[in-house]
Amino acid sequence: MAELSVRGDISSQYISALLMVGPTLPGGLRLRLTGEVGSRPYIHMTLSLMRHFGAEAAELPEELIEVQHGGYQPADYEVESDWSAASYWYALVALGPSGSMIILPGLRRASWQGDHVIQHSMKLLGVATEFLEAGAVRLSQVPLAAESLVGQPLNFTDCPDLAQTVAVVAAAQGVPLRLTGLHSLRIKETDRIAALQAELRKFGAAMPEVAPGVFEVQSTNFQVDGQTVETYDDHRMAMAFAPLAMRGPLTIAEPQVVRKSYPSFWRALAAVGMELA
């Protein structure tokens, strides 16, 4: 059996890639995760889907994962909608006119996706989630649940792709917010912490590091008035800041970056009435 060690604090994508090839290796694969493990729900999602398609994989003590040789078997599976993509619709409802509401199809209450926790984070920032019988969710704007989230920091270790969206919404609403678990954001498509700090400043907000690994969104006079948001070749920068258009005009530089994960994003916004130029 092949044995490998991989750092768990860089990206779960490397871990998932290795796990998925494990069943095809002659002797299978034993993978040891080292250091702090981030985005753990996505490792569990990978293993669950592998098992669904016939692979044998077991999580063992001391951060070991063992995958047996044996390949995969065909099986029926209905692909769930993407909770990461849904996060931008949460932001649009949060920042929209009073009473904003939208229904999104294909999202499961019992989801393997780590980013399904956006429903809990955004409840604090004024969006309620209702699961409907038809396999959809209704997002409804509600009063803010907190004037400040400094006393209860949100930890993004297991859902780093949500951090930009939540930070922008909190800044726009003037809700002081502390965020932790952002270490992997330094090594994404760009340094997302530095990018967030730079772009939030354009709107009158800040996100300093107030303690080691703890960042605080600070905003007292947030204004959306024609600013240009740089995207740094990062799809999530474009989509996290786009909902600010609900508060005023702005320009998203290099909007085509959304092609990486949500190529129909701009068409979807236009379909619900947002004016795009």
Secondary structure, 3 states (H helix, E strand, C coil): CEEEEEECCCCHHHHHHHHHHHHHCCCCEEEEEECCCCCHHHHHHHHHHHHHCCCCEEEECCCEEEECCCCCCCCCCCCCCCHHHHHHHHHHHHHCCCCCEEEEECCCCCCCCHHHHHHHHHHHCCEEEEEECCCEEEEEECCCCCCCEEEEEEECCCCHHHHHHHHHHHHHHCCCEEEECCHHHHHCCCCHHHHHHHHHHCCCEECCEEECCEEEEEECCCCCCCEEECCCCCHHHHHHHHHHHHCCCEEECCHHHHHHCCCCHHHHHHHCCCCCC
